[in-house]
Amino acid sequence: MVNRTGRPYKEGELEVILSLAPTKDNIKWLSILLERSEEAIEIVYKIAFEYGPFGENADVQERKIIEAKERIGISIGRRKPRGQ
């Protein structure tokens, strides 16, 4: 498997991740298909739906995830980047 650690998500990948429920099976298959670790897929879900200090230093990723959520119409969880 190609390791895409630290590389940006391709257009549409965040939307695909967020369009699926964060089940163990979905995380596994997304990891394989997107050539990312399962932990990387979990981080997307955590930033998108959890509150608290997790990911507070991931400003760019947080903004991109929130924008992807808006594009596909998800209204649950974080709606604005921290500090706004």
Residue frames as qw, qx, qy, qz and C-alpha x, y, z in Angstrom:
[[0.000, 0.889, 0.457, 0.000, 0.00, 0.00, 0.00],
 [0.354, 0.511, -0.031, 0.783, 1.26, 3.47, -0.89],
 [0.373, -0.562, -0.489, 0.553, 1.68, 5.65, 2.16],
 [0.152, 0.701, 0.283, 0.636, 0.13, 9.09, 1.66],
 [0.498, -0.652, -0.370, 0.436, 1.01, 10.35, 5.13],
 [0.270, -0.550, 0.010, 0.790, 1.27, 14.12, 5.20],
 [0.104, 0.113, 0.585, 0.796, -0.06, 14.54, 1.67],
 [0.403, 0.135, 0.164, -0.890, -3.25, 16.52, 1.05],
 [0.534, 0.331, 0.758, -0.174, -6.52, 14.74, 0.38],
 [0.133, 0.128, 0.647, 0.740, -7.51, 14.64, -3.27],
 [0.395, -0.021, -0.069, -0.916, -10.62, 16.47, -4.42],
 [0.747, -0.145, -0.361, -0.539, -13.72, 14.66, -3.18],
 [0.540, 0.058, -0.799, 0.258, -11.97, 12.33, -0.72],
 [0.057, -0.015, 0.599, -0.798, -13.10, 14.16, 2.42],
 [0.604, 0.032, -0.054, -0.794, -16.65, 14.24, 1.07],
 [0.726, 0.047, -0.655, -0.203, -16.55, 10.46, 0.48],
 [0.322, 0.040, -0.784, 0.529, -15.25, 9.83, 3.99],
 [0.207, 0.054, 0.435, -0.875, -17.87, 12.06, 5.57],
 [0.627, 0.030, -0.336, -0.703, -20.65, 10.53, 3.47],
 [0.712, -0.068, -0.698, -0.039, -20.17, 7.18, 5.18],
 [0.691, -0.688, 0.006, -0.222, -20.91, 6.28, 8.80],
 [0.092, 0.709, -0.661, 0.226, -17.73, 5.92, 10.88],
 [0.958, -0.207, 0.102, -0.172, -18.04, 2.15, 11.34],
 [0.558, -0.510, 0.601, 0.259, -14.99, -0.11, 11.76],
 [0.693, 0.296, 0.591, 0.288, -15.66, -1.70, 8.36],
 [0.365, 0.907, 0.177, 0.116, -16.07, 1.64, 6.59],
 [0.233, -0.888, 0.370, 0.141, -12.86, 2.95, 8.15],
 [0.672, -0.233, 0.641, 0.287, -11.02, -0.21, 7.06],
 [0.619, 0.513, 0.519, 0.290, -12.26, -0.02, 3.44],
 [0.163, 0.986, 0.024, 0.031, -11.69, 3.73, 3.18],
 [0.454, -0.716, 0.467, 0.250, -8.16, 3.21, 4.45],
 [0.663, 0.026, 0.653, 0.366, -7.48, 0.68, 1.71],
 [0.473, 0.719, 0.454, 0.231, -9.19, 2.64, -1.08],
 [0.068, 0.992, -0.019, 0.103, -7.69, 6.02, -0.19],
 [0.757, 0.270, -0.333, 0.493, -4.26, 4.59, 0.69],
 [0.172, -0.665, 0.328, -0.648, -4.35, 6.14, 4.16],
 [0.185, 0.045, -0.892, 0.410, -3.99, 4.62, 7.59],
 [0.349, -0.607, -0.704, -0.124, -7.12, 3.76, 9.55],
 [0.365, -0.532, -0.352, 0.678, -5.95, 6.32, 12.09],
 [0.088, -0.079, 0.254, 0.960, -5.93, 9.03, 9.41],
 [0.285, -0.418, -0.654, -0.562, -9.54, 8.23, 8.49],
 [0.451, -0.598, -0.613, 0.252, -10.52, 8.25, 12.18],
 [0.287, -0.306, -0.131, 0.898, -8.91, 11.69, 12.58],
 [0.117, -0.218, -0.443, -0.862, -11.17, 13.08, 9.85],
 [0.460, -0.555, -0.646, -0.250, -14.23, 11.78, 11.71],
 [0.486, -0.495, -0.458, 0.556, -12.97, 13.09, 15.06],
 [0.155, -0.132, 0.050, 0.978, -12.34, 16.57, 13.71],
 [0.236, -0.294, -0.547, -0.747, -15.71, 16.58, 11.96],
 [0.582, -0.494, -0.524, -0.379, -17.88, 15.32, 14.81],
 [0.641, -0.420, -0.489, 0.417, -16.13, 15.55, 18.18],
 [0.102, -0.927, 0.039, -0.359, -15.86, 18.56, 20.42],
 [0.757, -0.602, 0.100, 0.233, -13.03, 19.29, 22.77],
 [0.191, -0.811, 0.406, 0.375, -9.31, 19.85, 22.34],
 [0.741, 0.051, 0.593, 0.312, -8.70, 17.11, 19.74],
 [0.548, 0.478, 0.438, 0.529, -7.12, 18.54, 16.60],
 [0.077, -0.943, -0.201, 0.254, -6.85, 22.08, 17.89],
 [0.274, -0.640, 0.428, 0.576, -3.47, 22.47, 16.15],
 [0.402, 0.170, 0.773, 0.460, -4.78, 21.18, 12.80],
 [0.221, 0.568, 0.178, -0.772, -6.25, 24.46, 11.60],
 [0.290, 0.355, -0.568, -0.683, -5.96, 23.80, 7.85],
 [0.168, -0.095, -0.970, -0.150, -7.31, 20.27, 8.09],
 [0.097, 0.462, 0.704, -0.531, -10.14, 21.39, 10.34],
 [0.290, 0.516, -0.049, -0.805, -11.14, 24.12, 7.86],
 [0.291, 0.225, -0.758, -0.539, -11.08, 21.71, 4.91],
 [0.088, -0.231, -0.963, 0.103, -13.18, 19.14, 6.77],
 [0.179, 0.529, 0.497, -0.664, -15.75, 21.74, 7.80],
 [0.321, 0.450, -0.332, -0.765, -15.94, 22.99, 4.20],
 [0.232, 0.050, -0.919, -0.315, -16.44, 19.38, 2.97],
 [0.048, 0.376, 0.842, -0.383, -19.22, 18.86, 5.53],
 [0.277, 0.543, 0.174, -0.773, -20.94, 21.99, 4.26],
 [0.280, 0.326, -0.624, -0.653, -20.66, 20.88, 0.61],
 [0.303, -0.106, -0.923, -0.211, -22.42, 17.59, 1.34],
 [0.484, -0.495, -0.252, -0.676, -24.95, 19.07, 3.76],
 [0.621, -0.284, -0.659, 0.317, -23.89, 17.60, 7.12],
 [0.185, -0.735, 0.009, -0.652, -25.20, 19.80, 9.92],
 [0.822, -0.559, -0.107, 0.000, -24.13, 17.78, 12.97],
 [0.786, -0.199, -0.027, 0.584, -20.90, 18.49, 14.83],
 [0.314, -0.516, 0.074, 0.794, -18.48, 21.33, 14.40],
 [0.457, 0.779, 0.419, 0.089, -19.71, 23.97, 11.92],
 [0.191, 0.952, -0.171, 0.166, -17.00, 26.63, 12.26],
 [0.680, 0.266, -0.456, 0.509, -13.26, 26.41, 12.79],
 [0.547, -0.586, -0.382, 0.461, -12.10, 27.19, 16.30],
 [0.320, -0.317, -0.010, 0.893, -11.66, 30.86, 16.98],
 [0.087, -0.223, -0.458, -0.856, -14.53, 31.96, 14.77]]
